[in-house]
């Protein structure tokens, strides 16, 4: 009966402590930054000034209309080892949170000990057996509890939750980056494949032109300078072949590794003509952008984690209360442990107030405050860099789009000239040399157009990534603030 009364009293005391508990330290406040109204100085480059919230499709790569690209991205998101590593790191962060949350509850442990002891002739009368040397068997349960009166553990859990959220955002950012790299590499490989075809045709036409120049030189109709010019043009055209082939093979290797495959394995690849230009391009407004870009959210969670550590440091400077209870049996013989007459129990309460720690606790608090200041500065830097990233990408799209337009028009014009000269060659209106010249001019324009298109498409993939891809807060966070 007396044990029950002690337990009731202890539980009431614990409940009272929990009810009056609080979380010391500052509550988290998101760093205040006023986003601009546009991403660039020129209003027409700021993607959208609409107040309506735009949504980027999570599978944004489907905007390119290529089944092969869709398949490659799906393969990469499934097999890329970096994603596997990121998922494991996320599980680590989640487990750390759960481990810290366990400190909110009492700990319960069971134990048994056997002691061989000599109490001497003076104390032997306290032993029932009267023996000076005896065995002591002890078995029982022990309960320990440290009430989180000042919220130090709550702040530590808050900090770990923020780090867990950051890890989740990092995983989503990694997925977006890998998807972007796969799309960009697939585009580059498809363009290089067509460039290799065109440059081989160019080298063949240059070879025919060189043979024609040699015949003219042998017949005395041209100078050695004319022949040397043709030899130089042929060498230039022929030298492009291994360079482009190397770049294409390296793109294939990179694409295979991104998809979690060995470079020797073959993949289903898109053709450059099957890849569409996304229309319309993804849209976003600056305020929404700050909410959805992963690296900004990661930096925000680091601020939250650093802010919570101030509370942890303050709580360590305040009184620490501990409660311990144990119940069990003690007997000189193991077989007597079950005898109720050998039951023992105890309840202990304690309070510890740090008085002098050599300045350690104050220094830790100051360090926590400095860490918060550093995290806020890093957050602001991340936001500025993110806006710069989007602005750079928008300017690149603007400039490379114009260049691609002129390159495409140049290719189309030279294609007309080449087709007409080919027809004229067949009916004898122009010489073979003139027809070869128009063919070489067209093929070089074709190569330039392919390069410009690949660059322009690559800019659009960069735009998706700079705006956060298909990432969203709702699917990324593991703990709500």
C-alpha positions in Angstrom: 0.0 0.0 0.0 2.8 2.3 0.9 4.6 1.6 -2.4 1.4 2.5 -4.3 1.1 5.8 -2.5 4.7 6.6 -3.3 4.1 5.8 -7.0 1.0 8.0 -7.1 2.9 10.8 -5.5 5.8 10.4 -8.0 3.4 10.3 -11.0 1.6 13.4 -9.8 5.0 15.2 -9.4 6.0 14.2 -12.9 2.7 15.4 -14.4 3.1 18.7 -12.6 6.6 19.2 -14.0 5.4 18.4 -17.5 2.5 20.8 -17.3 4.7 23.7 -16.2 7.5 22.9 -18.7 8.4 25.2 -21.5 10.9 25.5 -24.4 13.6 28.0 -23.7 15.4 29.9 -26.5 14.0 31.8 -29.4 11.2 30.4 -31.6 12.1 30.0 -35.3 11.4 32.9 -37.6 12.0 32.5 -41.3 14.7 35.1 -42.4 12.9 38.0 -44.1 13.8 38.7 -47.7 11.7 40.7 -50.1 11.8 39.0 -53.5 12.0 41.2 -56.6 9.1 41.5 -59.0 11.1 40.0 -61.9 14.1 37.7 -62.3 15.9 40.0 -64.7 16.4 43.7 -65.4 14.4 43.4 -68.6 10.7 42.8 -67.8 10.1 40.6 -70.8 12.7 38.1 -69.5 11.0 37.8 -66.2 9.1 34.7 -66.9 5.8 35.6 -65.3 4.4 38.5 -63.3 1.1 36.8 -62.8 -0.2 36.4 -59.3 -1.6 33.0 -60.1 0.5 30.1 -58.7 2.0 28.1 -61.6 2.8 24.4 -61.1 5.6 22.6 -62.8 4.8 19.1 -63.7 6.7 16.6 -61.4 7.7 14.7 -64.6 8.8 17.9 -66.4 11.0 16.0 -68.8 7.9 14.7 -70.6 7.5 18.2 -72.0 10.2 17.2 -74.6 7.8 14.7 -76.1 10.4 11.9 -76.4 9.5 8.4 -75.1 13.2 7.5 -75.1 14.0 10.4 -72.8 11.1 9.5 -70.5 12.4 5.9 -70.4 16.0 7.1 -69.6 14.9 9.4 -66.8 12.8 6.7 -65.3 15.7 4.3 -65.5 18.1 6.8 -63.8 15.7 7.7 -61.0 15.3 4.0 -60.3 18.9 2.8 -60.6 21.2 5.7 -59.9 23.4 4.8 -56.9 23.6 8.5 -55.7 19.8 8.3 -55.2 20.2 5.1 -53.3 22.8 6.8 -51.1 20.6 9.8 -50.6 17.7 7.6 -49.5 19.9 5.9 -47.0 21.0 9.3 -45.6 17.4 10.3 -45.2 16.7 7.1 -43.2 19.6 8.0 -41.0 18.1 11.5 -40.4 14.7 10.0 -39.6 16.2 7.4 -37.2 18.1 10.1 -35.4 14.9 12.0 -34.8 13.1 9.0 -33.5 16.1 8.2 -31.2 16.0 11.7 -29.7 12.3 11.5 -29.2 12.8 8.4 -27.1 14.2 10.7 -24.4 10.8 12.1 -23.7 9.8 8.8 -22.1 11.0 7.0 -19.0 13.7 4.3 -19.5 13.1 0.8 -18.1 15.8 -1.7 -17.6 16.0 -5.2 -16.0 19.1 -6.5 -14.3 20.6 -9.3 -12.2 23.8 -9.3 -10.3 25.7 -11.8 -8.2 28.1 -10.5 -5.6 30.6 -12.5 -3.5 31.2 -10.3 -0.4 33.0 -10.2 3.0 31.3 -7.8 5.4 33.6 -8.5 8.4 32.7 -9.6 11.9 31.2 -6.2 12.8 28.5 -6.2 10.2 27.8 -9.9 10.0 24.9 -9.6 12.4 23.0 -7.7 9.7 23.0 -10.8 7.6 20.4 -13.3 8.4 22.8 -16.2 8.0 25.3 -14.6 10.3 28.0 -15.5 7.8 31.0 -13.2 7.4 31.4 -14.2 3.7 28.3 -14.7 1.6 26.8 -14.5 -1.9 24.2 -11.7 -2.6 21.8 -12.2 -5.6 20.0 -9.1 -6.8 17.3 -9.0 -9.5 14.9 -6.2 -10.3 13.6 -3.4 -12.5 14.9 0.1 -12.7 13.0 3.1 -14.1 14.7 6.4 -14.9 13.2 9.6 -16.1 14.5 13.1 -16.8 11.6 15.5 -17.3 12.2 18.0 -20.1 11.2 20.9 -17.9 12.9 23.7 -19.9 12.5 22.1 -23.4 16.1 21.3 -24.1 15.2 17.9 -25.5 12.3 19.4 -27.5 14.8 21.9 -29.0 17.2 19.1 -29.9 14.4 17.2 -31.5 13.4 20.3 -33.4 17.0 20.7 -34.6 17.1 17.1 -35.8 13.8 17.4 -37.5 15.1 20.4 -39.4 18.2 18.5 -40.5 15.9 15.6 -41.5 13.8 18.0 -43.7 17.0 19.3 -45.2 18.1 15.8 -46.1 14.7 15.2 -47.7 15.0 18.3 -49.8 18.6 17.3 -50.8 17.2 14.0 -52.0 14.6 15.7 -54.1 17.2 18.2 -55.4 19.4 15.2 -56.3 16.5 13.6 -58.3 16.0 16.9 -60.2 19.7 17.2 -60.9 20.0 13.6 -62.2 16.9 14.0 -64.3 18.3 17.3 -65.7 21.7 15.6 -66.4 20.0 12.7 -68.2 17.9 14.9 -70.4 20.7 17.3 -71.2 23.1 14.4 -72.0 20.5 12.6 -74.1 20.0 15.8 -76.1 23.8 16.3 -76.5 24.3 12.7 -77.6 21.5 13.0 -80.2 22.9 16.2 -81.6 26.5 14.8 -81.7 25.2 11.7 -83.5 23.8 13.9 -86.3 26.9 16.1 -86.3 29.1 13.0 -86.8 27.0 12.1 -89.8 27.2 15.6 -91.2 30.9 16.0 -90.6 31.6 12.7 -92.3 29.7 13.8 -95.3 31.6 17.1 -95.1 34.9 15.2 -95.0 33.8 13.1 -98.0 32.8 16.2 -100.0 36.1 17.9 -99.1 38.0 14.8 -100.2 36.2 14.9 -103.6 37.0 18.6 -103.9 40.6 17.8 -103.1 40.8 15.1 -105.8 39.3 17.5 -108.3 41.8 20.2 -107.3 44.7 17.7 -107.8 43.4 16.9 -111.3 43.3 20.6 -112.2 46.8 21.1 -110.8 48.1 18.2 -112.8 46.5 19.6 -115.9 48.0 23.0 -115.2 44.7 24.8 -114.7 45.4 25.8 -111.1 48.2 26.9 -108.9 49.9 25.1 -106.0 48.3 27.7 -103.7 44.8 26.6 -104.9 45.7 23.0 -104.2 47.1 23.8 -100.8 43.9 25.6 -99.9 41.8 22.5 -100.7 44.2 20.3 -98.8 43.8 22.6 -95.7 40.0 22.5 -96.0 40.0 18.7 -96.3 42.3 18.4 -93.2 40.0 20.7 -91.2 36.9 18.8 -92.1 38.5 15.4 -91.5 39.9 16.5 -88.1 36.4 17.3 -86.8 35.4 13.6 -87.1 37.4 12.1 -84.2 36.7 15.1 -81.9 32.9 14.7 -82.4 33.1 10.9 -82.1 35.0 11.3 -78.8 32.5 13.7 -77.4 29.6 11.4 -78.4 31.2 8.3 -76.8 31.8 10.2 -73.6 28.2 11.3 -73.6 27.1 7.7 -74.0 29.3 6.7 -71.1 27.9 9.4 -68.9 24.4 8.6 -69.8 24.9 4.9 -69.0 26.4 5.8 -65.6 23.6 8.2 -64.8 21.2 5.4 -65.4 23.1 3.1 -63.1 24.6 1.0 -65.9 28.1 0.1 -67.0 29.4 2.1 -70.0 29.4 -1.1 -72.1 25.6 -1.5 -71.8 23.4 -0.1 -74.6 20.5 2.2 -74.1 17.5 3.2 -76.1 18.4 6.7 -77.4 16.2 9.5 -78.9 16.9 11.1 -82.3 17.4 14.8 -82.3 14.4 15.3 -84.6 12.1 13.5 -82.0 13.0 15.9 -79.2 10.6 18.8 -79.1 11.2 22.3 -77.7 9.0 22.6 -74.5 6.1 25.0 -75.2 5.4 27.0 -73.3 8.5 27.1 -71.1 8.0 26.6 -67.4 6.7 29.7 -65.5 7.2 30.9 -62.0 7.0 34.1 -60.0 9.8 35.2 -57.6 7.9 34.8 -54.4 6.7 31.3 -55.4 10.3 30.5 -56.5 11.7 31.1 -53.0 9.1 28.6 -51.7 9.9 25.8 -54.1 13.6 25.8 -54.9 15.3 23.0 -53.0 18.5 24.7 -52.0 16.6 27.6 -50.6 14.5 25.3 -48.5 17.6 23.4 -47.4 19.2 26.6 -46.3 16.0 27.5 -44.4 16.0 24.2 -42.5 19.7 24.8 -41.5 18.6 28.1 -40.0 15.8 26.3 -38.1 18.3 23.7 -36.8 20.8 26.4 -35.7 18.0 28.4 -34.0 16.9 25.4 -32.0 20.5 24.8 -30.8 20.3 28.1 -28.9 17.5 26.6 -26.8 19.5 23.5 -26.2 22.5 25.6 -25.0 20.2 27.7 -22.7 18.5 24.6 -21.2 21.9 23.1 -20.3 22.5 26.2 -18.1 19.3 25.6 -16.1 18.4 23.0 -13.3 18.3 19.4 -14.4 15.7 17.2 -12.6 16.0 13.4 -12.5 13.8 10.7 -11.1 14.8 7.1 -10.5 12.8 4.2 -9.2 13.7 0.6 -8.6 12.0 -2.5 -7.4 13.3 -6.1 -7.0 14.4 -8.9 -4.8 17.7 -9.5 -2.9 18.7 -12.8 -1.4 21.8 -14.7 -0.5 20.5 -17.7 -2.4 19.2 -17.6 -6.0 16.3 -19.8 -5.1 15.1 -17.3 -2.5 14.7 -14.4 -5.0 11.0 -15.3 -5.6 10.2 -14.9 -1.9 8.2 -11.8 -1.3 10.0 -11.3 2.0 13.1 -10.4 0.0 11.5 -7.6 -1.9 13.2 -4.2 -2.0 12.3 -0.9 -3.7 13.4 2.7 -3.8 12.5 6.1 -5.3 15.1 8.8 -5.8 14.7 12.4 -7.0 17.5 14.7 -7.8 18.1 18.2 -9.1 21.4 19.6 -10.4 22.1 23.3 -11.1 25.4 24.1 -12.9 27.2 26.8 -10.9 30.7 27.0 -12.3 31.8 25.3 -15.6 34.7 27.5 -16.5 32.6 29.5 -19.0 31.9 26.4 -21.1 28.1 26.8 -21.0 28.1 30.5 -21.9 30.6 29.8 -24.7 28.4 27.1 -26.1 25.4 29.5 -26.1 27.5 32.2 -27.8 28.7 29.6 -30.4 25.0 28.6 -31.0 24.1 32.2 -31.6 27.1 32.6 -34.0 26.0 29.5 -35.8 22.5 30.9 -36.3 24.0 34.2 -37.7 26.1 32.1 -40.1 23.1 30.1 -41.2 21.1 33.2 -41.8 23.9 34.7 -43.9 24.2 31.4 -45.8 20.4 31.5 -46.4 20.6 35.0 -47.9 23.6 34.0 -50.0 21.7 31.0 -51.3 18.7 33.0 -52.3 20.8 35.6 -54.1 22.7 32.8 -55.9 19.4 31.1 -56.9 18.1 34.3 -58.4 21.3 34.8 -60.2 21.0 31.2 -61.6 17.6 31.8 -62.9 18.6 35.2 -64.4 21.7 33.7 -66.1 19.5 30.9 -67.5 16.9 33.3 -68.9 19.6 35.5 -70.6 21.1 32.3 -72.0 17.7 31.2 -73.4 17.2 34.7 -74.9 20.6 34.8 -76.6 20.9 31.2 -77.6 17.3 31.2 -78.9 18.2 34.1 -81.2 21.4 32.4 -82.3 19.5 29.1 -83.0 17.0 31.0 -85.1 19.6 32.5 -87.3 21.5 29.2 -87.5 18.3 27.4 -88.5 17.5 30.0 -91.2 21.1 29.8 -92.5 20.8 26.0 -92.7 17.5 26.3 -94.5 18.9 28.9 -97.0 22.0 26.8 -97.7 19.8 23.7 -98.1 17.9 25.4 -100.9 21.2 26.5 -102.6 22.6 23.0 -102.3 19.5 21.3 -103.7 19.4 23.7 -106.6 23.1 23.3 -107.4 22.7 19.5 -107.3 19.9 19.7 -109.8 22.0 22.0 -112.0 25.0 19.6 -111.8 22.9 16.7 -113.1 21.8 18.7 -116.1 25.3 20.2 -116.7 24.6 23.8 -115.8 27.4 24.0 -113.1 30.7 22.2 -112.5 31.2 19.5 -110.0 33.5 21.7 -108.0 30.8 24.4 -107.6 28.3 21.8 -106.5 30.8 20.4 -103.9 31.3 23.8 -102.6 27.6 24.4 -102.0 27.3 21.0 -100.4 30.2 21.8 -98.0 28.7 25.1 -97.1 25.3 23.5 -96.4 26.8 20.7 -94.3 28.8 23.2 -92.2 25.6 25.2 -91.7 23.8 22.0 -90.7 26.5 21.3 -88.1 26.2 24.8 -86.7 22.4 24.5 -86.5 22.6 21.2 -84.7 25.0 22.7 -82.1 22.8 25.7 -81.6 19.7 23.5 -81.2 21.4 21.3 -78.6 22.6 24.4 -76.7 19.2 26.0 -76.8 17.5 22.8 -75.6 20.1 22.5 -72.9 19.2 25.9 -71.7 15.6 24.9 -71.3 16.6 21.9 -69.1 18.7 24.3 -67.0 15.6 26.5 -66.6 13.6 23.6 -65.2 16.3 22.8 -62.8 16.9 26.5 -61.8 13.2 26.8 -61.0 13.3 23.7 -58.8 12.1 21.1 -61.4 9.1 19.2 -60.3 10.0 19.4 -56.7 7.3 20.4 -54.2 7.2 21.1 -50.5 4.3 18.7 -49.9 6.1 15.7 -51.2 9.5 16.5 -49.8 9.1 17.4 -46.2 9.2 14.7 -43.6 8.4 16.9 -40.6 6.1 19.9 -40.6 7.3 23.0 -38.7 
